[in-house]
Amino acid sequence: MERLVVLDDVWKRYYGGVVALRGVSLHVDAGEVVGLAGPNGAGKTTTMRIIVGLVRPDRGRVVVAGSEPWRGGPRLRRLLGYLPEEAGVYKHMTGMEFLRFSASLYAEDPGEAEEMVRRGAEISGLPLEDLERPMGEYSKGMRRRILLARALMTRPRIVVLDEPTSGIDVEHAVAIRRLVREEARRGAAVLVSSHNLMEMEVLADRVYIISGGRVVAEGRPGELMERYGAETLEEVYLKAVGV
């Protein structure tokens, strides 16, 4: 299986002396969903920002689709689909205008752009009347759906999602989880961070638990539960982080 994301002994210190990552190593293969779990401030978001090239590590090796992400240029950007936790929308744009604008940044010709928009509208699951409304009128769940559609409509090979279902209702969360699994089935490498360990049990093929900038546990959910003598991934998490 093709290994599309590799971090090997990655360290990151921010100004002021805050050490966000202390030797993190992980990998994500094509066709799998990998969960990244940990408390606030554990280093999850920094890890994801390094993978998509927004942050450079101080030490360690990072390879994403064969390149260092900060050197990959337009080729790598087309291969990446990224949804930050705090991503916002242009409130005065309609959903369809947002999809068209996003497609114009990636497509090489008008035909490809229209195909991306069509795919994005389908992925969003929003009816046409909602896609024609200003996004400022959207619920949080609708905003997450349109932002996820923007991240996935280019058919990225690597999908990085930071808390994609945080704070949204069950209906939208189930739909988003279904979309994430579909991306893996078509061969994408998917990395998802979440505080919802029950969600990780059903969604992730493998899980990394990170605490204090270090990976403290890694494995398939069932393997982790057996290893820690736990009945749920939540119990594994509590034992692994020493709570």
C-alpha positions in Angstrom: 0.0 0.0 0.0 1.3 3.5 -0.9 2.5 5.5 2.0 1.4 9.1 1.2 2.2 10.8 4.6 5.3 10.2 6.7 6.4 12.1 9.8 9.6 10.8 11.4 10.8 12.3 14.7 9.3 15.7 14.1 9.9 18.5 16.6 8.4 22.0 16.6 9.0 24.9 19.1 7.1 28.2 18.8 8.3 31.6 19.8 8.3 32.0 23.5 9.7 28.6 24.1 6.5 26.5 23.7 7.4 23.1 22.4 4.4 21.8 20.5 5.9 18.6 19.1 8.5 16.4 20.7 9.6 13.7 18.2 6.2 12.8 16.6 6.3 9.9 14.1 3.3 8.8 12.2 2.2 7.6 8.8 -1.0 7.5 6.6 -1.4 5.1 3.7 -3.6 5.4 0.7 -7.0 4.0 1.4 -7.1 4.3 5.2 -8.6 6.7 7.7 -6.2 7.5 10.5 -7.4 9.2 13.7 -5.4 11.7 15.7 -6.7 12.1 19.3 -5.5 14.0 22.3 -6.3 16.8 24.7 -6.2 20.5 23.8 -2.7 21.6 23.3 -1.4 18.1 22.6 0.0 19.1 19.2 -2.7 17.8 16.9 -3.3 21.0 15.0 0.4 21.7 14.7 0.9 18.2 13.2 -1.8 18.8 10.6 -0.4 22.2 9.7 3.0 20.7 9.1 1.5 18.1 6.9 -0.2 20.7 4.7 2.8 22.9 4.6 1.6 25.8 6.7 4.2 25.2 9.4 7.8 24.0 9.1 9.2 21.7 11.7 12.5 22.5 13.5 13.7 18.9 13.2 12.6 15.6 11.7 11.5 14.3 8.3 8.2 15.1 6.6 7.3 13.5 3.3 3.8 14.1 1.7 3.2 12.5 -1.7 6.9 12.3 -2.2 7.8 15.9 -1.3 8.4 18.1 1.7 5.1 19.9 1.9 6.5 23.4 2.0 8.4 22.6 -1.2 5.7 20.8 -3.1 4.3 23.9 -4.9 1.1 23.8 -7.0 1.4 20.1 -7.7 1.1 19.2 -4.0 -1.6 21.8 -3.3 -3.8 20.0 -5.9 -3.2 16.7 -4.1 -4.2 18.0 -0.6 -7.7 18.6 0.8 -7.6 20.5 4.1 -10.3 21.5 6.5 -9.1 23.5 9.5 -11.1 23.4 12.7 -11.7 27.1 12.7 -12.4 27.5 8.9 -14.9 30.2 8.1 -17.1 31.0 5.1 -17.6 34.2 3.1 -20.9 35.2 4.6 -22.1 37.3 1.7 -21.3 34.6 -0.9 -23.8 31.9 -1.8 -22.8 28.3 -1.4 -22.6 27.9 -5.2 -20.5 31.1 -5.6 -18.1 29.8 -3.0 -17.8 26.4 -4.8 -17.2 28.2 -8.1 -14.6 30.6 -6.6 -12.8 27.6 -5.0 -12.8 25.6 -8.2 -11.2 28.6 -10.0 -8.2 28.3 -7.8 -7.5 24.6 -8.7 -9.0 23.9 -12.2 -6.9 24.2 -15.3 -9.8 25.0 -17.6 -13.5 25.9 -17.4 -14.7 22.4 -18.0 -12.7 21.0 -15.1 -14.0 23.9 -12.9 -17.6 23.1 -13.7 -17.0 19.4 -12.9 -15.5 20.4 -9.5 -18.5 22.6 -8.8 -20.9 19.8 -9.7 -19.0 17.4 -7.5 -18.8 19.9 -4.6 -22.6 20.5 -4.7 -23.2 16.7 -4.6 -20.7 16.2 -1.8 -22.3 19.0 0.3 -25.7 17.3 0.2 -27.3 20.7 0.3 -30.4 21.3 -1.9 -30.1 23.9 -4.6 -32.2 26.4 -2.7 -29.7 26.3 0.1 -26.7 26.5 -2.3 -28.2 29.7 -3.7 -28.6 31.3 -0.3 -25.8 33.5 1.4 -23.7 31.3 3.6 -24.2 33.8 6.4 -27.6 32.2 6.8 -26.2 28.7 7.1 -26.2 26.7 10.3 -22.9 25.4 11.6 -23.6 22.0 10.2 -24.3 23.4 6.8 -21.1 25.5 6.9 -19.1 22.4 7.8 -20.7 20.5 4.9 -19.9 23.2 2.3 -16.3 23.6 3.6 -15.8 19.8 3.5 -17.2 19.9 -0.1 -14.6 22.5 -1.0 -11.9 20.4 0.5 -13.0 17.2 -1.3 -14.3 18.4 -4.7 -10.8 18.4 -6.2 -10.5 14.6 -5.5 -7.4 15.0 -3.4 -5.1 12.1 -2.7 -4.5 13.3 0.8 -7.3 14.6 3.1 -6.6 16.3 6.4 -9.6 17.2 8.5 -9.3 19.0 11.9 -12.3 18.3 14.1 -14.7 18.0 11.1 -17.8 17.1 13.2 -17.1 19.4 16.2 -20.2 21.1 17.5 -22.7 19.9 14.9 -25.8 17.8 15.1 -26.0 14.1 14.7 -27.5 14.1 11.2 -24.6 16.2 9.8 -22.0 14.3 11.7 -23.2 11.0 10.3 -23.2 12.4 6.8 -19.6 13.7 7.2 -18.4 10.4 8.6 -19.9 8.7 5.6 -18.1 11.1 3.2 -14.8 10.5 5.0 -15.1 6.7 4.6 -16.0 7.2 0.9 -12.8 9.2 0.4 -10.7 6.3 1.8 -12.6 3.8 -0.3 -11.6 5.7 -3.5 -7.9 5.5 -2.4 -7.3 8.7 -0.5 -5.1 8.9 2.6 -7.3 10.5 5.3 -6.1 12.0 8.6 -8.8 13.1 11.0 -8.4 14.7 14.4 -11.3 14.5 16.9 -12.0 14.7 20.6 -14.8 12.2 20.0 -13.3 8.9 20.8 -16.5 7.0 20.1 -16.4 8.5 16.7 -12.8 7.3 16.2 -13.8 3.7 17.1 -16.2 3.5 14.2 -14.4 5.8 11.7 -10.7 5.2 12.0 -8.7 2.2 10.7 -5.8 3.2 13.0 -5.5 5.8 15.8 -2.6 7.8 17.2 -3.1 9.3 20.7 -0.9 12.3 21.2 -0.2 14.0 24.5 2.3 16.7 25.4 3.6 16.7 21.9 4.4 13.0 21.9 2.6 9.9 20.5 1.7 7.9 23.5 -0.3 5.1 21.8 -0.9 3.9 18.2 -2.8 1.0 16.7 -6.1 -0.2 15.4 -9.0 0.6 17.8 -9.6 -3.1 18.7 -5.8 -3.7 19.2 -5.6 -0.7 21.5 -8.5 -1.8 23.6 -7.0 -5.2 24.0 -3.5 -3.8 24.8 -4.8 -1.5 27.5 -7.5 -3.9 28.9 -10.2 -1.4 28.0 -13.7 -1.8 26.7 -13.8 1.5 24.8 -11.3 3.8 23.1 -12.2 6.5 25.6 -10.8 4.2 28.3 -7.7 3.6 26.2 -7.3 7.4 25.9 -7.6 8.0 29.7 -5.0 5.3 30.4 -2.6 6.4 27.7 -2.5 10.1 28.6 -2.4 9.3 32.3 -5.7 10.9 33.4 
